[in-house]
Amino acid sequence: MFAGSIAGKEIVNIDGAVLGSLENAVFEQRTGKLVDLVVKPDRDLDRQRYREDGKFVLIPFSSVVAVKDFIVVDESRATKKED
Protein backbone atom coordinates (compact mmCIF):
# COMPACT_ATOMS: atom_id res chain seq x y z
CA MET A 1 0.00 0.00 0.00
CA PHE A 2 1.40 3.39 -0.95
CA ALA A 3 1.22 6.30 1.49
CA GLY A 4 -0.26 8.48 -1.26
CA SER A 5 -3.24 6.14 -1.53
CA ILE A 6 -4.31 6.83 2.07
CA ALA A 7 -3.39 10.52 2.33
CA GLY A 8 -6.34 12.68 3.43
CA LYS A 9 -8.72 9.76 4.00
CA GLU A 10 -11.29 10.01 6.75
CA ILE A 11 -10.72 7.87 9.82
CA VAL A 12 -13.85 6.17 11.18
CA ASN A 13 -14.51 3.68 13.94
CA ILE A 14 -16.18 0.32 13.40
CA ASP A 15 -19.61 1.93 13.94
CA GLY A 16 -18.91 4.49 11.19
CA ALA A 17 -18.44 7.52 13.47
CA VAL A 18 -15.89 9.95 12.04
CA LEU A 19 -12.79 10.36 14.21
CA GLY A 20 -10.98 12.76 11.87
CA SER A 21 -8.86 12.82 8.72
CA LEU A 22 -5.39 11.48 8.05
CA GLU A 23 -2.82 14.26 8.22
CA ASN A 24 0.41 12.27 8.28
CA ALA A 25 1.93 8.95 9.33
CA VAL A 26 4.76 7.91 11.63
CA PHE A 27 7.12 5.21 10.39
CA GLU A 28 9.77 3.27 12.25
CA GLN A 29 12.96 4.58 10.70
CA ARG A 30 14.93 1.35 10.81
CA THR A 31 12.29 -0.97 9.33
CA GLY A 32 9.94 1.41 7.51
CA LYS A 33 7.03 -0.11 9.43
CA LEU A 34 3.96 2.14 9.78
CA VAL A 35 3.54 2.82 13.51
CA ASP A 36 0.96 5.61 14.00
CA LEU A 37 -1.57 7.58 12.00
CA VAL A 38 -1.42 11.31 12.71
CA VAL A 39 -5.05 12.41 12.62
CA LYS A 40 -6.62 15.84 12.45
CA PRO A 41 -9.47 15.11 14.87
CA ASP A 42 -13.13 15.77 14.19
CA ARG A 43 -14.25 18.61 16.42
CA ASP A 44 -16.64 16.29 18.31
CA LEU A 45 -13.92 13.73 19.10
CA ASP A 46 -13.05 13.24 22.78
CA ARG A 47 -9.30 13.86 22.36
CA GLN A 48 -8.52 12.85 25.95
CA ARG A 49 -9.09 9.21 25.01
CA TYR A 50 -6.15 9.28 22.59
CA ARG A 51 -2.44 10.01 22.66
CA GLU A 52 -1.95 13.58 21.46
CA ASP A 53 0.72 15.33 19.43
CA GLY A 54 -0.03 19.05 19.46
CA LYS A 55 -3.31 19.64 17.66
CA PHE A 56 -3.37 16.06 16.33
CA VAL A 57 -4.18 12.67 17.82
CA LEU A 58 -2.12 9.54 17.26
CA ILE A 59 -3.87 6.33 16.34
CA PRO A 60 -1.75 3.17 16.31
CA PHE A 61 -1.64 1.53 12.89
CA SER A 62 -2.18 -1.79 14.67
CA SER A 63 -5.78 -0.67 15.34
CA VAL A 64 -6.59 -0.35 11.61
CA VAL A 65 -9.01 -3.05 10.49
CA ALA A 66 -9.75 -1.89 6.92
CA VAL A 67 -8.64 0.63 4.31
CA LYS A 68 -11.09 1.34 1.51
CA ASP A 69 -12.91 4.64 0.99
CA PHE A 70 -12.24 5.25 4.70
CA ILE A 71 -9.66 4.02 7.17
CA VAL A 72 -11.57 1.95 9.73
CA VAL A 73 -10.10 1.55 13.21
CA ASP A 74 -11.02 -0.54 16.21
CA GLU A 75 -11.23 2.10 18.96
CA SER A 76 -10.69 -0.50 21.66
CA ARG A 77 -7.13 -0.87 20.32
CA ALA A 78 -6.68 2.84 19.48
CA THR A 79 -7.43 4.62 22.73
CA LYS A 80 -5.21 5.13 25.78
CA LYS A 81 -5.41 2.41 28.36
CA GLU A 82 -6.95 3.28 31.73
CA ASP A 83 -4.49 3.21 34.64
N, C-alpha and C positions, 0 to 999 in steps of 0.2 A: 504494500500500500504506500503510495507516495504522499508526502506531507501536503502537497498542493491539492490533493483530492479531498482533504478534510478541512482545509483552511476556511474559516468563517461559518462552518456548519453550526446549527443550533444543537445544544446539549439538552437532552430530555431524560427524565427518569423513566422507569419501567411503566408507570401509569400514564406517561405522555405529558407530564407537567414540565414546562420549560424551566431549565436551571440557568441558562445563559447561552452565550455564543463563544465558540473557540477563538481565542485571541492568539495563542502561541502554544508551543509544546516544549517540554523539558526532556532532553535526551541524556542518557548516561554517556559521558564522553568516551570512555574506554571501549564500550561495546556497541554504542549507537542505539541501544535499547530505549524505547519510548517509556518514560517514567511517569510524567504528569501532564495533564492537559491544563493549560492556563486559560481560565474562563472569565470572560466579562459577564458578571452575574446579572440575571434578570433583577429588576428593582424589587420584586416581591420575594426574592430568595432570602432565607434566613442564613446569612453569611456566617454566623457564629458556629454553625454546625460543620463548617469546612475549614481546612487550613487556608490561611490567607497570605497573599503576597501583594502588599499595597492595595490597589483598588480591585485586584483580581482574586479569585479563589482557585485553589489547586485541587484537581480531581485526579486521583491515581488512575493511570491507564489500565491497571489491573481490574478496575471496576467497570470497564467498558464491556457491554454484552453484545452490541451490534453497531455497525456503521453502514448506513444506507443514506437516505435523504437527511437523516438526523444521526447524531451520535447518542446511543442509548446507554445509560449507566445504571448500575444497581446501586442505589443510594446507601444500602446497608454496608457496602464495601467502600463507599466514597467519603463518608462523613467521619469526623473525628470520633475516636472512641471515648466513652465516658470513663472518668477516673474512678 
